[in-house]
Amino acid sequence: MVLPVVAGGFLGWALGANDAANCFGTAVRSGMLRFRTATLLCAVMVVVGALLEGHAGIETLGGLTSQTALTAGLTALSAAITVTVMTLLGLPISTSQAVVGAILGIGLMQRQLNLEGLEKVVVCWVGTPLGALLLAAALYPLLGRLYNRLDLGVYRQDEALRIGLIAVGCYGGYALGANNVANVSAVLVASGLSTPLEATLIGGGSIALGALTFSRRVMATVGSGVVKLDAFSALVVVLAEALTVHVYAWVGVPVSTSQAVVGAVVGVGLVRGLRSVRLRRLRNIALGWLLTPAIGAALSAALYFVTHLRYVG
């Protein structure tokens, strides 16, 4: 069936447009890296991460409810529309929440839902921004002391930070592919339409395409919307985000790089002083996180209802 594959590719593209920017957004906004260079590096590393470690989260999401070819397509389409709308608004939302919300909506309509698996996912959602916040708050003074001990000149400082931002950004892209490709591939595998390798290739490639073509607006929001970041702060944020997301890839739960990076940005902001945190912008982002699963669930339930209508002539 064509719908699930096309919808899955659309979802991957939307994910890349919204989430992949997090890997290099702070570096671009701090002026240390060009947007095109950042997106190319991110695209390559997303595919590598998806192929090497992207299978772990497939079982978790695939086990939330049973899937057919039709429901797989509706799930992916609902999540993709939700993420695309939020991306157009410039909000770094959680693609994982959109996908789980869409799965939940169809699961409720079918009266088939694994609540135990859902609890595990929700706990990890809460832990993602909090864990990144704490990690960034710890890394900022630690790496700051190490950096100051290097005693580099101005030119060498810039070069060291540029190399560091490229390294942690590539790691962030790898962690994104390893963790988030399940958002695209899980329903394809659960419905029997694709093998894990085929679904991973579809997911990784479409995420990379989204990063290359439509990630600039969210990159601007993440890079400067919550806390104004210098190059060193940007390095700490991306490293904390990548470590957090990679850990959840090992756990087997797809989480949001957007939530991780915003948590890390707030962590750096709190270390530097609460006045540096733009609370109004943070409130709007948090509202987007709360609305995302609800919108995904409502949209998928509505599409399921419409496709199962029976007309009597």
Summary of the structure (lengths in Angstrom):
residues: 313
radius of gyration: 19.1
end to end distance: 27.5
largest distance: 81.7
contacts: 1312
relative contact order: 0.23
helix: 82%
strand: 1%
